[in-house]
């Protein structure tokens, strides 16, 4: 399985989720994407995005300074 990392720092809603959608379109089921972003609504947006797209949010953590990182299974 491939692991893809997406740096979405500096992007505002809904750009991180749009970039995630593009990235997962090139991935196979079961692969994992790591996303780092500093958008204020990133955590809530990713949770909703995972529900809508039937993806599994493995974890979400606060890296400090308004930056959050998550891992999603495609």
N, CA, C and O atoms as a GROMACS GRO file, in nm:
protein
  296
    1UNK      N    1   0.083  -0.119   0.000
    1UNK     CA    2   0.000   0.000   0.000
    1UNK      C    3   0.087   0.125   0.000
    1UNK      O    4   0.188   0.132   0.069
    2UNK      N    5   0.046   0.221  -0.077
    2UNK     CA    6   0.118   0.347  -0.084
    2UNK      C    7   0.065   0.443   0.022
    2UNK      O    8  -0.052   0.440   0.058
    3UNK      N    9   0.153   0.527   0.068
    3UNK     CA   10   0.116   0.633   0.161
    3UNK      C   11   0.139   0.764   0.087
    3UNK      O   12   0.249   0.789   0.038
    4UNK      N   13   0.037   0.848   0.078
    4UNK     CA   14   0.047   0.976   0.011
    4UNK      C   15   0.042   1.086   0.116
    4UNK      O   16  -0.040   1.080   0.208
    5UNK      N   17   0.129   1.186   0.103
    5UNK     CA   18   0.127   1.299   0.194
    5UNK      C   19   0.084   1.423   0.117
    5UNK      O   20   0.137   1.452   0.010
    6UNK      N   21  -0.012   1.496   0.174
    6UNK     CA   22  -0.063   1.617   0.113
    6UNK      C   23  -0.043   1.732   0.210
    6UNK      O   24  -0.098   1.731   0.320
    7UNK      N   25   0.036   1.831   0.170
    7UNK     CA   26   0.058   1.950   0.251
    7UNK      C   27  -0.038   2.057   0.203
    7UNK      O   28  -0.020   2.115   0.096
    8UNK      N   29  -0.140   2.084   0.283
    8UNK     CA   30  -0.242   2.182   0.246
    8UNK      C   31  -0.233   2.307   0.333
    8UNK      O   32  -0.330   2.383   0.344
    9UNK      N   33  -0.117   2.329   0.395
    9UNK     CA   34  -0.100   2.449   0.477
    9UNK      C   35  -0.114   2.573   0.389
    9UNK      O   36  -0.062   2.577   0.277
   10UNK      N   37  -0.183   2.673   0.442
   10UNK     CA   38  -0.201   2.797   0.368
   10UNK      C   39  -0.328   2.798   0.283
   10UNK      O   40  -0.367   2.903   0.232
   11UNK      N   41  -0.392   2.683   0.268
   11UNK     CA   42  -0.516   2.676   0.191
   11UNK      C   43  -0.635   2.692   0.284
   11UNK      O   44  -0.633   2.645   0.398
   12UNK      N   45  -0.738   2.758   0.237
   12UNK     CA   46  -0.859   2.780   0.316
   12UNK      C   47  -0.971   2.693   0.261
   12UNK      O   48  -0.970   2.654   0.144
   13UNK      N   49  -1.066   2.663   0.347
   13UNK     CA   50  -1.182   2.582   0.312
   13UNK      C   51  -1.247   2.637   0.184
   13UNK      O   52  -1.265   2.759   0.174
   14UNK      N   53  -1.280   2.555   0.091
   14UNK     CA   54  -1.279   2.409   0.088
   14UNK      C   55  -1.158   2.351   0.015
   14UNK      O   56  -1.160   2.234  -0.021
   15UNK      N   57  -1.054   2.430  -0.007
   15UNK     CA   58  -0.940   2.384  -0.086
   15UNK      C   59  -0.871   2.257  -0.034
   15UNK      O   60  -0.837   2.171  -0.115
   16UNK      N   61  -0.849   2.242   0.098
   16UNK     CA   62  -0.786   2.117   0.143
   16UNK      C   63  -0.867   1.992   0.104
   16UNK      O   64  -0.810   1.891   0.064
   17UNK      N   65  -1.000   2.000   0.117
   17UNK     CA   66  -1.083   1.885   0.083
   17UNK      C   67  -1.086   1.861  -0.069
   17UNK      O   68  -1.092   1.747  -0.113
   18UNK      N   69  -1.081   1.967  -0.148
   18UNK     CA   70  -1.076   1.951  -0.293
   18UNK      C   71  -0.945   1.883  -0.334
   18UNK      O   72  -0.944   1.795  -0.420
   19UNK      N   73  -0.836   1.924  -0.271
   19UNK     CA   74  -0.705   1.861  -0.300
   19UNK      C   75  -0.706   1.714  -0.257
   19UNK      O   76  -0.648   1.628  -0.323
   20UNK      N   77  -0.773   1.685  -0.144
   20UNK     CA   78  -0.784   1.546  -0.099
   20UNK      C   79  -0.862   1.463  -0.201
   20UNK      O   80  -0.824   1.350  -0.231
   21UNK      N   81  -0.970   1.518  -0.253
   21UNK     CA   82  -1.052   1.447  -0.351
   21UNK      C   83  -0.971   1.415  -0.475
   21UNK      O   84  -0.981   1.305  -0.529
   22UNK      N   85  -0.892   1.510  -0.522
   22UNK     CA   86  -0.808   1.487  -0.639
   22UNK      C   87  -0.703   1.380  -0.609
   22UNK      O   88  -0.680   1.291  -0.691
   23UNK      N   89  -0.640   1.389  -0.492
   23UNK     CA   90  -0.535   1.293  -0.456
   23UNK      C   91  -0.589   1.151  -0.445
   23UNK      O   92  -0.527   1.057  -0.494
   24UNK      N   93  -0.707   1.134  -0.381
   24UNK     CA   94  -0.757   0.997  -0.364
   24UNK      C   95  -0.809   0.938  -0.493
   24UNK      O   96  -0.822   0.816  -0.505
   25UNK      N   97  -0.838   1.022  -0.592
   25UNK     CA   98  -0.885   0.969  -0.722
   25UNK      C   99  -0.774   0.889  -0.790
   25UNK      O  100  -0.801   0.809  -0.880
   26UNK      N  101  -0.650   0.911  -0.747
   26UNK     CA  102  -0.534   0.841  -0.805
   26UNK      C  103  -0.486   0.727  -0.716
   26UNK      O  104  -0.384   0.663  -0.745
   27UNK      N  105  -0.560   0.702  -0.607
   27UNK     CA  106  -0.518   0.600  -0.510
   27UNK      C  107  -0.607   0.477  -0.518
   27UNK      O  108  -0.718   0.482  -0.573
   28UNK      N  109  -0.557   0.368  -0.463
   28UNK     CA  110  -0.632   0.243  -0.460
   28UNK      C  111  -0.698   0.225  -0.323
   28UNK      O  112  -0.649   0.277  -0.223
   29UNK      N  113  -0.810   0.152  -0.319
   29UNK     CA  114  -0.875   0.125  -0.190
   29UNK      C  115  -0.776   0.063  -0.091
   29UNK      O  116  -0.699  -0.026  -0.126
   30UNK      N  117  -0.781   0.110   0.031
   30UNK     CA  118  -0.693   0.060   0.136
   30UNK      C  119  -0.568   0.143   0.156
   30UNK      O  120  -0.503   0.133   0.259
   31UNK      N  121  -0.535   0.227   0.057
   31UNK     CA  122  -0.418   0.313   0.073
   31UNK      C  123  -0.451   0.426   0.172
   31UNK      O  124  -0.567   0.450   0.204
   32UNK      N  125  -0.346   0.493   0.219
   32UNK     CA  126  -0.362   0.594   0.324
   32UNK      C  127  -0.307   0.728   0.276
   32UNK      O  128  -0.202   0.735   0.213
   33UNK      N  129  -0.381   0.833   0.308
   33UNK     CA  130  -0.335   0.969   0.279
   33UNK      C  131  -0.317   1.044   0.411
   33UNK      O  132  -0.403   1.041   0.498
   34UNK      N  133  -0.202   1.110   0.423
   34UNK     CA  134  -0.172   1.197   0.537
   34UNK      C  135  -0.192   1.340   0.489
   34UNK      O  136  -0.140   1.377   0.383
   35UNK      N  137  -0.265   1.418   0.564
   35UNK     CA  138  -0.291   1.557   0.525
   35UNK      C  139  -0.254   1.649   0.641
   35UNK      O  140  -0.291   1.625   0.756
   36UNK      N  141  -0.182   1.755   0.608
   36UNK     CA  142  -0.144   1.857   0.706
   36UNK      C  143  -0.203   1.989   0.658
   36UNK      O  144  -0.184   2.028   0.542
   37UNK      N  145  -0.275   2.058   0.748
   37UNK     CA  146  -0.338   2.185   0.709
   37UNK      C  147  -0.349   2.277   0.831
   37UNK      O  148  -0.342   2.233   0.946
   38UNK      N  149  -0.367   2.404   0.801
   38UNK     CA  150  -0.384   2.502   0.909
   38UNK      C  151  -0.511   2.583   0.892
   38UNK      O  152  -0.523   2.693   0.948
   39UNK      N  153  -0.606   2.533   0.817
   39UNK     CA  154  -0.737   2.596   0.801
   39UNK      C  155  -0.814   2.583   0.933
   39UNK      O  156  -0.811   2.478   0.996
   40UNK      N  157  -0.882   2.689   0.974
   40UNK     CA  158  -0.954   2.690   1.102
   40UNK      C  159  -1.059   2.579   1.112
   40UNK      O  160  -1.084   2.528   1.221
   41UNK      N  161  -1.120   2.543   1.001
   41UNK     CA  162  -1.229   2.444   1.003
   41UNK      C  163  -1.184   2.307   0.954
   41UNK      O  164  -1.268   2.221   0.927
   42UNK      N  165  -1.054   2.285   0.944
   42UNK     CA  166  -1.001   2.162   0.886
   42UNK      C  167  -1.055   2.035   0.952
   42UNK      O  168  -1.101   1.945   0.882
   43UNK      N  169  -1.050   2.027   1.084
   43UNK     CA  170  -1.091   1.904   1.151
   43UNK      C  171  -1.238   1.873   1.122
   43UNK      O  172  -1.270   1.761   1.083
   44UNK      N  173  -1.326   1.968   1.142
   44UNK     CA  174  -1.469   1.945   1.116
   44UNK      C  175  -1.494   1.914   0.969
   44UNK      O  176  -1.575   1.827   0.937
   45UNK      N  177  -1.424   1.984   0.880
   45UNK     CA  178  -1.442   1.961   0.737
   45UNK      C  179  -1.398   1.821   0.696
   45UNK      O  180  -1.465   1.756   0.616
   46UNK      N  181  -1.286   1.774   0.751
   46UNK     CA  182  -1.238   1.640   0.716
   46UNK      C  183  -1.333   1.534   0.768
   46UNK      O  184  -1.359   1.435   0.698
   47UNK      N  185  -1.384   1.551   0.887
   47UNK     CA  186  -1.480   1.454   0.941
   47UNK      C  187  -1.604   1.443   0.851
   47UNK      O  188  -1.650   1.333   0.822
   48UNK      N  189  -1.656   1.556   0.807
   48UNK     CA  190  -1.772   1.556   0.717
   48UNK      C  191  -1.735   1.498   0.581
   48UNK      O  192  -1.813   1.422   0.522
   49UNK      N  193  -1.616   1.531   0.531
   49UNK     CA  194  -1.569   1.482   0.402
   49UNK      C  195  -1.558   1.330   0.405
   49UNK      O  196  -1.597   1.262   0.310
   50UNK      N  197  -1.504   1.276   0.514
   50UNK     CA  198  -1.491   1.130   0.527
   50UNK      C  199  -1.629   1.063   0.526
   50UNK      O  200  -1.647   0.960   0.460
   51UNK      N  201  -1.724   1.120   0.597
   51UNK     CA  202  -1.859   1.064   0.598
   51UNK      C  203  -1.921   1.066   0.459
   51UNK      O  204  -1.976   0.965   0.414
   52UNK      N  205  -1.912   1.178   0.390
   52UNK     CA  206  -1.970   1.192   0.256
   52UNK      C  207  -1.906   1.097   0.156
   52UNK      O  208  -1.974   1.044   0.068
   53UNK      N  209  -1.775   1.076   0.170
   53UNK     CA  210  -1.700   0.997   0.072
   53UNK      C  211  -1.675   0.853   0.116
   53UNK      O  212  -1.606   0.778   0.048
   54UNK      N  213  -1.732   0.816   0.230
   54UNK     CA  214  -1.719   0.679   0.282
   54UNK      C  215  -1.572   0.638   0.298
   54UNK      O  216  -1.531   0.530   0.257
   55UNK      N  217  -1.496   0.728   0.360
   55UNK     CA  218  -1.355   0.703   0.390
   55UNK      C  219  -1.340   0.696   0.542
   55UNK      O  220  -1.426   0.746   0.616
   56UNK      N  221  -1.231   0.635   0.588
   56UNK     CA  222  -1.210   0.614   0.731
   56UNK      C  223  -1.104   0.712   0.782
   56UNK      O  224  -0.989   0.709   0.740
   57UNK      N  225  -1.146   0.799   0.876
   57UNK     CA  226  -1.052   0.888   0.943
   57UNK      C  227  -0.982   0.805   1.049
   57UNK      O  228  -1.044   0.765   1.148
   58UNK      N  229  -0.853   0.780   1.030
   58UNK     CA  230  -0.777   0.696   1.124
   58UNK      C  231  -0.740   0.774   1.249
   58UNK      O  232  -0.751   0.724   1.360
   59UNK      N  233  -0.695   0.898   1.230
   59UNK     CA  234  -0.664   0.984   1.344
   59UNK      C  235  -0.650   1.129   1.299
   59UNK      O  236  -0.629   1.159   1.182
   60UNK      N  237  -0.662   1.216   1.397
   60UNK     CA  238  -0.646   1.360   1.377
   60UNK      C  239  -0.568   1.411   1.498
   60UNK      O  240  -0.602   1.380   1.612
   61UNK      N  241  -0.463   1.488   1.474
   61UNK     CA  242  -0.389   1.543   1.588
   61UNK      C  243  -0.352   1.688   1.563
   61UNK      O  244  -0.337   1.733   1.449
   62UNK      N  245  -0.337   1.759   1.673
   62UNK     CA  246  -0.301   1.899   1.673
   62UNK      C  247  -0.149   1.908   1.682
   62UNK      O  248  -0.090   1.859   1.778
   63UNK      N  249  -0.086   1.970   1.584
   63UNK     CA  250   0.060   1.984   1.584
   63UNK      C  251   0.104   2.116   1.647
   63UNK      O  252   0.224   2.142   1.659
   64UNK      N  253   0.007   2.199   1.687
   64UNK     CA  254   0.038   2.327   1.747
   64UNK      C  255   0.042   2.438   1.643
   64UNK      O  256   0.062   2.412   1.524
   65UNK      N  257   0.024   2.559   1.688
   65UNK     CA  258   0.029   2.674   1.600
   65UNK      C  259  -0.083   2.676   1.497
   65UNK      O  260  -0.069   2.738   1.391
   66UNK      N  261  -0.194   2.609   1.527
   66UNK     CA  262  -0.307   2.606   1.435
   66UNK      C  263  -0.296   2.501   1.327
   66UNK      O  264  -0.383   2.492   1.240
   67UNK      N  265  -0.190   2.421   1.331
   67UNK     CA  266  -0.168   2.317   1.230
   67UNK      C  267  -0.221   2.183   1.280
   67UNK      O  268  -0.194   2.144   1.394
   68UNK      N  269  -0.296   2.113   1.196
   68UNK     CA  270  -0.346   1.981   1.230
   68UNK      C  271  -0.306   1.882   1.122
   68UNK      O  272  -0.287   1.917   1.006
   69UNK      N  273  -0.295   1.759   1.164
   69UNK     CA  274  -0.259   1.651   1.071
   69UNK      C  275  -0.358   1.538   1.089
   69UNK      O  276  -0.400   1.507   1.201
   70UNK      N  277  -0.397   1.477   0.978
   70UNK     CA  278  -0.486   1.362   0.987
   70UNK      C  279  -0.438   1.253   0.893
   70UNK      O  280  -0.358   1.276   0.803
   71UNK      N  281  -0.491   1.134   0.917
   71UNK     CA  282  -0.462   1.021   0.830
   71UNK      C  283  -0.596   0.956   0.795
   71UNK      O  284  -0.678   0.927   0.883
   72UNK      N  285  -0.617   0.935   0.664
   72UNK     CA  286  -0.743   0.883   0.615
   72UNK      C  287  -0.714   0.761   0.527
   72UNK      O  288  -0.626   0.763   0.441
   73UNK      N  289  -0.791   0.653   0.552
   73UNK     CA  290  -0.780   0.535   0.466
   73UNK      C  291  -0.880   0.549   0.353
   73UNK      O  292  -0.999   0.574   0.375
   74UNK      N  293  -0.830   0.532   0.232
   74UNK     CA  294  -0.913   0.545   0.111
   74UNK      C  295  -0.999   0.422   0.092
   74UNK      O  296  -1.076   0.414  -0.004
   0.00000   0.00000   0.00000
